[in-house]
């Protein structure tokens, strides 16, 4: 299984140069059965990463470009009157897929954003009073521009909370950028990407993650972190139990990806910024405190206590 | 099929250990077959535990019990008395192992064990024995703890640890109860061990019949002087006055049973000009006589003073006793001798030892007086070829003649006996005194130890005007015996304690061994005087110094105070334990390592994970980086991985080793 993981990382690395940690975190999010939000300025490779992820994992994927005039029916699907059968027939929207790439999710109105809500949490959608199951696995990989940019509708907190991780890619380092500039068109490369694992492999990894051991000492550490975020006035809102669960799930997955059968504090620290940053800060200061709050939290809590 | 309850493995192990510890001190006393019965019962129980055998049927148990009764009757010839009863208790204690079916039976065994533990005190209350019984009680408590623990180890040390904690919590309370609990005289007396032979000096003395004087290193008594300890050569501990001679054996005179009256005792005390005060701690002799220096006075209801200036107890001494004596060797008292006494103290058998009688008459006729005669006899012993030995030849009919003129080899009894005979033959009243001479001074406790091998016989002679005067003819032959003790006197012959090669007293020349022996002896003395003798006066004194005035309220207050302090401490620990879980050992070791590294300049931030820290330090490439990585690995595994108990203890050991190694290397730098 670890072979698959390493190959996936290497494969994605061919299109997204010099971002191994972010690639690993993104994979970690998916292996932990979570939805991923990639936030960065335009042109940083958000879409490339999301496309590559879907392709490499061998999943069936659809892409929706979110615009300000997008309607919920555009995502979920719509019933159309069939003249032959004289009945309304349901045309499934792009959400009926294994991976939904929601590009620039904060460009659309809250109404359309919330159409994603039920789908993300429950793996099902209700259209015209009828509940329809989504295929499994079902991932949403959304990208968004920083909310300070013009023409954005910031995601509501409730919806942010539904993303297991929020990643930022950041500028590439000099060497990686040089390679990028010298290399061929990334679109071509993207089309050449191959799936390195099957759905069975993916499910096997997801199940194996559940068996990773969490000792009492580690749970103590996580609880100290969570409690601190709730008690300390520097944090506007503390971490919710869902947030705490998210930390545990990601830490377990990270430990598994690192080839360990048990979680160590380093795993928690590794995934913590991506998992808690978007939960700790309100949407209003989302970018202001980027990477600030989670690091503050880590620094204030002793690992061994 | 019903479910069979089993004694937990750990508990069974501890019960067997505790039982063995209980039997151990009795091993010399119990008949051999009780040990065999224990071995059989214990192995049977183990087989039952392993599921190979089943418990014995009722009939067999009955037969075993009857066999035990029969065996005890066969061994002791009676069912009454201390030893048969203890043996019975022990055999029942062993057989009970075969009767454990339910948990409550284990309780029976354990509570019985507490009771059985105390039986040893009936035989000895030595501090070593007491320490061992404390240990046994700890082991029994461990079994009790183990009964309530879940463990699959055979002898889990955590049970012992827990029992030790509980035990030590009880200690302060025990100490207080020891101090304040009133000592009652026993309501019933435990019948005494019957086999204990009479030890110490005997009632009669017949030197001709002994060819090899057996000596023992046992303590006869111990003396604590209030003032300075007198010189060794002046310490003649009088015990018996032997006045009757039948030609072979000296015995106590039947007629001499007069005790001093109170007024006579008063005048004796009044006659003392230079009194010496001391306390004697005498071991059990099962005889009534006491030992004291010459002209002894004791203010004690149970002690009588005999008119030959000895002290005698009203009943036999069956356990260690203590008595205070005032003595003055120079007191001018009892300067008259009645006619009857005078006749009796010169009486000899009508016939026998003719050569000696003639020699006495001849020598006396050539002497200028009694004193000159005594000097002449002593000079004869001193100048002529007389030998002091512990291995004298046996003597025939005329013991005095044979010794005086033929064999010329003997120990103190020979010389004393012969000397007194020669005195009486010349018409001078004289008698043989049996007792002890000298003693060893233990500098640690400042006491004089008188051992059985210090037993001695000497003479007293009546001189008009001086009264009874002590003459030790042995001193004329072997002055070393009196000045330095038997060991030095016998250095050449090598016969000192030759029949007890293991006696530590034989090895007094090995300095450290001797100092250990003296330490043990001093401790035994303090034990006996402060623990065993802690009653009556002494208890009252201690209580008074503690409480000022001894009232029930104050005693109760003392008891309450100590118990509440103990309870508060225990309670405090419980509360503290609840608030924050106690840090595990490995966490303590790891944090210790971090502190040491911090001092060496490698600071781990509290929020830094151990692996990250190790990697960071590793980059600066210190000498001990491998050890640090190994320590970190152990710590991480202990903290975050699922490890079995066995693995855990191994890892903790490994961690400790690594931490100590790094600390050592840092220090060397």
Interface residues (C-beta under 8 A of the other chain):
Chain A: X213 X215 X217 X218 X261 X262 X263 X264 X265 X266 X269 X298 X299 X300 X301 X302 X303 X304
Chain B: X587 X590 X591 X605 X606 X607 X608 X609 X610 X611 X612 X636 X639 X640 X641 X642
